[in-house]
Amino acid sequence: QVQLVESGGGLVQPGGSLRLSCSASGSGFSINTMGWYRQAPGKQRELVATITSAPSTKYADSVKGRFTISRDNAKNTVYLQMNNLKPEDTAVYYCNVHLLWSRVGVYDYWGQGTQVTVSS
């Protein structure tokens, strides 16, 4: 069974930085699109950034110029480098991975979430 394990969240002051990581365990698959989503208190989950196998990247307007998504295919890991953090970045961040199983198809998996709190 595939497991996505997230790490790197925590408490940081405005202007600080954090680096999130998400690693997929298992075998027999290749990773297509990977992404990060977040859900702030009282709000719906929203897309933060995605990265394809090309790799090409896309970012939400609110994080452009501050966040960088990257991937290490050898480690089945996706990262989110978050710089110049703002209080409005406070949320639970979730990793999402689209896995291609050989001769089966594509399946969608979610990490357990990691809390990011930006506060003075």
C-alpha positions in Angstrom: 0.0 0.0 0.0 1.3 3.4 -1.0 2.0 5.8 1.9 2.8 9.5 1.6 4.7 10.9 4.5 5.0 14.6 5.0 7.4 16.6 7.2 8.8 20.0 7.7 5.9 22.0 9.1 6.1 24.1 12.2 5.9 27.6 13.7 7.7 30.4 12.1 7.7 34.2 12.3 6.6 36.4 9.4 9.4 36.6 6.8 10.8 33.2 7.8 11.2 30.1 5.8 10.2 26.4 5.9 10.8 23.5 3.7 8.2 20.8 3.4 8.8 17.3 2.0 6.6 14.5 1.0 7.9 11.0 0.2 6.0 8.1 -1.4 6.8 4.6 -0.3 6.2 1.5 -2.3 7.1 0.2 -5.8 5.6 -0.7 -9.1 4.6 2.9 -10.0 5.9 6.0 -11.6 5.0 9.5 -10.4 3.2 11.9 -12.7 2.0 15.2 -11.4 2.8 16.1 -7.8 1.4 19.0 -5.9 0.9 20.8 -2.6 -2.5 22.0 -1.3 -3.4 23.8 1.9 -6.4 24.4 4.0 -6.6 27.3 6.3 -9.0 27.5 9.3 -12.6 28.0 8.1 -11.6 27.8 4.5 -11.7 25.2 1.7 -8.6 23.3 0.5 -6.8 25.2 -2.2 -4.0 24.4 -4.7 -0.6 25.9 -3.8 1.7 24.5 -6.5 2.1 21.6 -8.9 5.0 20.0 -10.7 4.8 17.6 -13.7 7.3 14.9 -14.7 8.7 17.2 -17.4 9.1 19.0 -15.0 7.0 22.1 -15.4 5.6 24.0 -12.5 2.6 26.1 -11.7 1.8 28.3 -8.6 -1.1 30.0 -7.0 -0.9 33.7 -7.5 -0.7 34.2 -3.8 2.6 32.3 -3.5 4.4 33.2 -6.7 7.9 34.5 -6.1 8.0 33.1 -2.6 7.4 29.4 -2.9 9.3 26.8 -5.0 8.1 23.3 -5.7 10.7 20.7 -6.7 11.0 16.9 -7.0 13.5 14.1 -6.7 12.4 11.2 -8.7 15.1 8.9 -7.4 13.7 9.4 -3.9 10.0 9.6 -4.9 9.9 12.9 -3.0 8.3 16.3 -3.7 9.5 19.5 -1.8 8.0 22.9 -1.2 10.4 25.6 -0.2 8.5 28.4 1.4 10.3 31.8 1.8 9.1 35.1 3.1 6.2 33.5 4.9 3.2 35.5 5.7 0.4 35.0 8.4 -2.0 34.2 5.6 0.1 31.2 4.7 -1.0 29.6 7.9 -2.7 26.3 7.1 -2.5 22.6 7.0 -0.4 21.6 4.0 -1.2 18.4 2.1 0.9 16.6 -0.4 -0.9 15.1 -3.5 0.6 12.7 -5.9 -0.7 11.1 -9.1 0.8 7.6 -9.4 0.8 5.6 -12.7 0.7 1.9 -11.9 2.1 -0.3 -14.7 -0.7 -1.6 -16.9 -3.3 -0.5 -14.4 -3.9 3.2 -14.4 -3.4 6.5 -12.6 -4.5 6.8 -8.9 -4.6 9.8 -6.6 -3.0 9.8 -3.2 -2.9 12.3 -0.3 -0.5 12.9 2.5 -1.5 13.2 6.1 -1.0 16.9 6.3 1.5 19.1 8.1 0.7 22.2 10.1 2.4 25.5 9.1 1.8 28.4 11.4 3.2 31.9 10.6 2.8 34.2 13.6 4.8 36.9 15.5 
